[in-house]
Amino acid sequence: MTKQLITSALPYVNGLPHLGHMVGCLLPADVFARYLRAKGDDVLYICGTDEHGTVSEVGAAKENMPVESYCQKYHDQHVKMYQGFNLSFDYFGRTSSDQNKEITYRIFKALDKNDLIEERTTKQVYSPDDGRYLPDSYVMGTCPYCGYDKAKGDQCENCTKVLDPTDLINPRSVLSGSSNIEIRETKHLFLRLPKLEDELNQWIETKKGIWPDIAYSIAKKWLKEGLKERGITRDLKWGFAVPRPGFENKVFYVWFDAPIGYIGITKQWSDEKPTERHWEDWWLKPDEVHYTEFMGKDNIPFHTISFPATLKGTGENWKTVDFLKGMNYLNFAGGKFSKSAHRGIFLDDAIAEFPADYWRYWLIANAPESDDTNFSFDHFAAVVNKDLNDVLGNFINRVLKMTEKNFGAVVPPMGQPTTNEMELYQTLDTLITDYRKYMDGLEFRKAMATLREIWVAGNNYIAKTEPWKVVKENKDYAGTILATALNLIRLFGHISAPVMPESAEKMLAIIGEKLPFRFPTEPMKIYLTGIESGRAFAPCEPLFAKIAPERLEELKIKYKETEA
């Protein structure tokens, strides 16, 4: 049994996640974890809220709350929304935990011992109007490289160039908008990335042809430009205090302790569930684990360079990522999601509007793997109506009604297969092989296109055999057709489960199949005869409902798509 470690980029605790966050890292990781479990692998899927940094301090101040209470409030909201989307974390923790603090200190001390920590006096942006030093991400201005006028002081999201706040043209405070800023001297600690550049480059080269182009190319771009020392401390109150004399009023930079949070959260899980496997089995026995990360393209540099460098610099045998699945952006009506402007679909609204499986299927079938993808309600409704309702749902409804009408609510006897069944077996064997190949390769759009082909194959089989006619002349063969079709419902349930777990559970409940989900490994000639004749099935209400034109227009107006 293969040990599979899966992590999603850790969502910031402040505010609420939207569909872009969901498809950028959380949902693909969940689909992959569910698929691997169905294959029988030993899976640990962990994630958690990223809680340190200025965004939490500022958010708490705006709501007049202690920052700890603020983080707890939004952590709980994240948990609720992810449960609503049926995300199957083995553990969802927090980067502010005692366990993460312990491991962050352990890693820092090892880096320091290996002469990879450097103390510097630096110039930083100070805002008199805000009465504080401004962290890099809270300074905004024009990027000196591409001219983007909303670049932040740590990185330009337009060209992905790493920046220092002092590089920005016409800098201003994100907090107050004030351009009245000063450059003051302050002491900070830096990770000496240039000393690790050769080792990192050799490691990245081993990922050529394995990682998606977006992940490999971004990592190589950073290395080609030459690595610079990276600051790992900040002038803040909220965070892990720096364990060094003279730095009592500083904390670790969120981008230092946040990725370490993957390990810290695993330790949280291990400490809270002592009967489960120990956390070190996943992070300090690298040859026994395959590690897959999921994240949007803005997070790729930190997970291909900074975090691996942090682990490698300790000299300990930490597990580093084997496969990094980077995603592009999901846009809303051609532009970005924005909570402040009430623009786009956020998870609380999404769950209130439609069942989670509608969203899960559309998002994975349209995952922004090679380019940015655009969400529109027209396309969403078209996919739900056609794929889920007309293709999958209609097949199930027709089969159940025809069977109950002619044989009662039981599986008819299965006779010898004819040419029709043999052709179906052959078609499905090929499609199942392709589906498995695409899921193993994390090619989600291709996997979902193949899943739809599998559903279509069932519809084509019914259309070709015409059991509603055959039952009048050859009831035995009509029974074979419908028994095969009921086995197809079982197949559809198991293979659809990674992306649509709730609907899959309902499909399996129809024919009395018990969980857990199991990915089929036997040939279809055997699998599609697996349900014994005479087994009772349970007719059910339609699994999916069409989105009517008037409802579609209401959604466009409600979410301001027509104004975008």
C-alpha positions, 0 to 999 in steps of 0.5 A: 500500500502506497503512502500518499501525503497530500497538502493544499495551499493553506488559506488565509484565515481572514475573510471567506474563500471563493470559488477561485480558492476552491479550484486553485488548490482545495478541491483538486487535492480533495478529488485526488485524495478521494481517488487514491483512497478508492484505489486502496492507498494509505492517504493523509490529506492535511490542510489548515488556516494560515493565521499569522501576519498583518492581515490577521492583526488588521482584520482583528482591529477592524472588528475590535477583537483580540487577534486570537479570537478573530482567528478562531472565529474565521477558522471555524467559518472555514471549517464549516464551509469546507464541510459544506463542500464535502472536503475530506481532510484527514485533519484541518488544523492551524498554523498558530498551533503549539505544534507548529511553533515547536517545529518552526523553532526546531527548523530555525535552530538547525538553519542557524547552526548551519550558518544559513541565518544572517542578521542585517540592518535593513531599511523598511517602510514606516507609515507615520499615518498608520503608526507602524512599520508596513509589512511588504504586502501592505505596501502597494505601488507600481512594479518597476519591471512591468508597470503594473500599478497595484503591485505589492511590496513582496511580489508583483502578481502580474509578472510574478517578479519578487520585489522589495517594498523600496523597489516600488514606484509611488509606494503607498500604504494599503491600510490608509492609502497614505503616500506619506511613508518613510524609510527607517532602519531596523534589524531583521534575520535573513535566510541565506538562499544563495548558499542553497542555490546549487542544491536547489537547482539540482533538485528542481532539474529532477522534476523536469518533465514530471511537474506541470510546466507552470510549476517547473518554469516558475521555479527555474525563472527564480533560479535563473534570476539568482536567489537573494537572501530572504527576510524571515522576521517582521516587526509585528506582535502576532506570530511566533516570537523570534528566539534570539536576544535583541529580537524580542519585539519581532516575530517570524515572517508568515512565509517562513512559518506558514509552509512549516505549518504543513508539518505542524498541522500533521503533528497536531493530527498525530498528537490529537489522534495518538492511535494513528500513524506518528507524524514523523512517519510522513515527514522524516521517512521520505523514501516511504512517502509520495508527497503531492502539493496543490496550489495556485500559481501565486504560491508556486515560488514559495513552495518550489524555492523557499520552503524546500530550501528551508527544509534542505538547509536543516541538514535533516532528511525532511520529505520534500514535494514529489509532484506540485500541481500548480493552477492558474486563476479562475476569473469571474465574468472576465475579472477577478473575484473581490469580496470587498466589491461583492464580486464573484461567488464565495463559498457560503453563497455557493452552498446556499444556491446549489448542492456542492456536487454541482459546483464540484463537477463544474470546477474540476471539469473546467479547472484552470490547468493550462490557462486562466478559466472564466466562470459564467452562470451561462456556462455553469447552467449549461454544464449542470443541465447537460452533463448532470441532468440530461446525461447522468441523471436521465440515464438513472431515472430511465433505467429505474423506471423501466426496470420497476415497470417490467420486473418490479424493484429488483435486479432482473436475471442476467443472461449471456452477453450478446454483441451489444454487451461485449461492445459495451465492455470493450468501450468501458475497459478503454475509457476506465483505463484512460480515466485512471491514467488521467487521474493518476497524472492529475489531468483533471479536465481530461479525467472529467471529459472521460468520466462524461464519456463513460456516462454517455456510453451507458446512454448509448447502450440503452439507445442501441438496445432499446429495452422498451421495445425488446421487453415486448418480444424477448423479456429475458434479454430485456432483463439482461439489458436492464441488469447491465444498466443497473450495474452501470449505475453502480459503476457510475457511483464508484468512479464519480465519487472523487468529484461528486461524493454526495451524488455517488453515495445516492447512486450506490444506495439505489442498488444497495451498495455499501461504502466505502467507494472502490475504484474498479480493477476487474474487467468490465465483463466481470464488473458489470455482472457483479450485482446478483439477480433478485437484489432489491433496488430503491427508486429515488427522486431525480438526483439533479435538477435543471437550472431554468432560464428565469433562475439563471437571469436571477443569478446573474443579477444577484451576483452582478455578473451583468455589471462585470 
